[in-house]
Amino acid sequence: MKLRELDVTGFGEIYTPDEIHGVLETRVLQGSWITPRHKIEHLVEYTRPEFLIVVNVMSTLPPWRDAKRYKLKEWEKLWIEFIKNIHEKWTVEYLHIIVKSTSNIKYCSHITPC
């Protein structure tokens, strides 16, 4: 069975700080890898789900060069823009949860934007 033939209602992804830079395209990163960005874009394009749930844990920056390109607030903005663009391009409903600490969690969706 091919991915396009699956009946996907929705999916969710959780990204810990070590993948904070995964919102960028592979071509701009130091190492070649399938980033969360590519994974989400591919799944949405080929399965056309009704909803997407993304949880970003943004409590700290990892020590590698790509992650240090931006500050936490800038990474947060990049992720928010990316998820919003997914919603607008493919009209998929979304819930975007940003965890900065256990006492500071932000919920974003097409109904309650960030």
C-alpha positions in Angstrom: 0.0 0.0 0.0 1.3 3.5 -0.9 1.2 6.5 1.4 -1.2 8.2 -1.0 -3.7 5.3 -0.7 -3.9 5.5 3.1 -6.9 7.1 4.8 -5.2 9.4 7.3 -7.5 11.4 9.5 -4.7 13.2 11.3 -1.3 12.9 12.9 0.8 14.4 15.6 4.5 15.0 16.1 6.6 16.0 19.2 9.9 17.8 18.7 12.3 18.1 21.6 15.0 20.8 21.7 17.5 18.7 19.8 15.3 19.1 16.7 14.5 22.8 17.1 16.5 23.6 13.9 14.4 21.0 12.0 12.0 23.7 10.8 14.7 24.7 8.3 15.2 23.1 5.0 17.9 20.5 4.7 19.9 22.5 2.1 20.7 25.2 4.7 21.8 22.9 7.4 25.3 21.7 8.1 24.4 18.0 7.9 22.0 16.2 5.4 19.0 14.7 7.1 15.3 14.5 6.7 14.1 17.3 8.8 10.7 17.6 10.7 9.8 20.2 8.1 10.2 17.8 5.2 8.4 15.0 7.1 5.4 17.2 7.9 5.2 18.7 4.4 5.4 15.2 2.8 2.7 13.7 5.1 0.3 16.6 4.6 0.8 16.7 0.9 0.4 13.0 0.2 -2.2 12.0 2.9 -4.3 15.2 3.1 -5.1 14.7 6.8 -7.9 16.6 8.5 -5.7 17.7 11.3 -2.1 18.1 12.5 -0.9 18.4 16.0 2.7 19.6 16.6 4.3 19.9 20.0 7.6 21.8 20.2 9.6 21.7 23.4 11.6 24.9 23.4 13.1 25.0 26.8 16.8 25.2 25.8 19.1 25.4 22.8 21.2 22.4 22.0 25.0 23.0 21.7 25.4 22.4 17.9 26.0 25.1 15.3 22.7 24.9 13.4 20.6 25.2 16.6 22.6 28.3 17.7 21.7 30.2 14.5 18.7 31.8 16.3 17.6 32.5 19.8 14.7 30.5 21.3 12.2 33.3 20.6 13.3 33.3 16.9 13.0 29.5 16.6 9.5 29.8 18.1 8.5 32.4 15.5 9.9 30.2 12.6 7.9 27.1 13.9 4.7 29.2 14.3 5.0 30.6 10.7 5.8 27.1 9.3 2.7 25.5 10.9 0.5 28.4 9.9 1.7 28.1 6.3 1.0 24.4 6.3 -2.6 25.2 7.4 -3.0 27.9 4.7 -1.5 25.9 1.9 -3.3 22.6 2.5 -6.2 23.8 4.6 -5.4 21.3 7.3 -6.6 22.1 10.8 -3.9 22.3 13.4 -3.1 22.5 17.1 0.4 23.8 17.8 1.7 23.5 21.4 4.8 25.2 22.4 6.3 24.1 25.7 8.8 26.5 27.1 8.7 25.0 30.6 6.1 23.2 32.6 4.7 26.5 33.8 4.7 28.3 30.4 2.9 26.4 27.6 1.4 28.2 24.6 -1.5 26.7 22.5 -2.0 27.9 19.0 -4.5 26.9 16.3 -6.3 28.3 13.4 -9.0 29.3 15.9 -6.7 30.7 18.5 -3.6 32.0 16.7 -0.3 32.7 18.5 
